[in-house]
Amino acid sequence: MTYLAAIPEIKPFLHGADHVDIRHVDSAKPMREFIACALSYMPGWMVALYKVRGVFVRLLGLRQDGYPGAERVRPEDVLFSPGRMPGSFFTVEGGQEERYWIAGATEKHLSGHLAVAAEPLPDGMKRFHMATIVRYRHWTGRVYFNIIRPFHHLVVWAMLRHAAR
């Protein structure tokens, strides 16, 4: 069991998920700054992927209202209590500073959550665990996610590496 899955507040989101992907990276950053950096990361290659995604989702009869990272999230904008986070399309489900954070977005075809947990390490660093948790709400969700999955892994890994610096 991963560190993230052992956090009781996150377990209900993992239960019954259609897809869970957990990655981790070590960093000395405070959790609030780590999350803000991850959510704000949007280099040109990711913008191009979201533009291609926009064409694809229209073919499935879905819509794209912007894309993650299009707005800058500042560390002070990161909420740890339930609510809509400024500069982000995520709605925060809950969190505890320097321990865990979980937020989600629900669309017609699927719901997705992003969970981050900070595991303290003996050297004063933290191991940030980030999980993508997906539930299909319609057959188009399964089709959509299975097509974007290889790109999703690249995006999440790039976000983690960027946030850890």
Rosetta blueprint (number, residue, H / E / L):
1 M L
2 T L
3 Y L
4 L H
5 A H
6 A H
7 I L
8 P L
9 E L
10 I L
11 K H
12 P H
13 F H
14 L H
15 H L
16 G L
17 A L
18 D L
19 H E
20 V E
21 D E
22 I E
23 R E
24 H E
25 V E
26 D E
27 S E
28 A L
29 K L
30 P L
31 M H
32 R H
33 E H
34 F H
35 I H
36 A H
37 C H
38 A H
39 L H
40 S H
41 Y L
42 M L
43 P L
44 G H
45 W H
46 M H
47 V H
48 A H
49 L H
50 Y H
51 K H
52 V H
53 R H
54 G H
55 V H
56 F H
57 V H
58 R H
59 L H
60 L L
61 G L
62 L L
63 R L
64 Q L
65 D L
66 G L
67 Y L
68 P L
69 G L
70 A L
71 E L
72 R L
73 V L
74 R L
75 P H
76 E H
77 D H
78 V L
79 L L
80 F L
81 S L
82 P L
83 G E
84 R E
85 M L
86 P L
87 G L
88 S L
89 F L
90 F L
91 T E
92 V E
93 E E
94 G E
95 G E
96 Q E
97 E L
98 E L
99 R L
100 Y E
101 W E
102 I E
103 A E
104 G E
105 A E
106 T E
107 E L
108 K L
109 H L
110 L E
111 S E
112 G E
113 H E
114 L E
115 A E
116 V E
117 A E
118 A E
119 E E
120 P E
121 L L
122 P L
123 D L
124 G L
125 M L
126 K E
127 R E
128 F E
129 H E
130 M E
131 A E
132 T E
133 I E
134 V E
135 R E
136 Y E
137 R L
138 H L
139 W H
140 T H
141 G H
142 R H
143 V H
144 Y H
145 F H
146 N H
147 I H
148 I H
149 R H
150 P H
151 F H
152 H H
153 H H
154 L H
155 V H
156 V H
157 W H
158 A H
159 M H
160 L H
161 R H
162 H H
163 A H
164 A H
165 R L
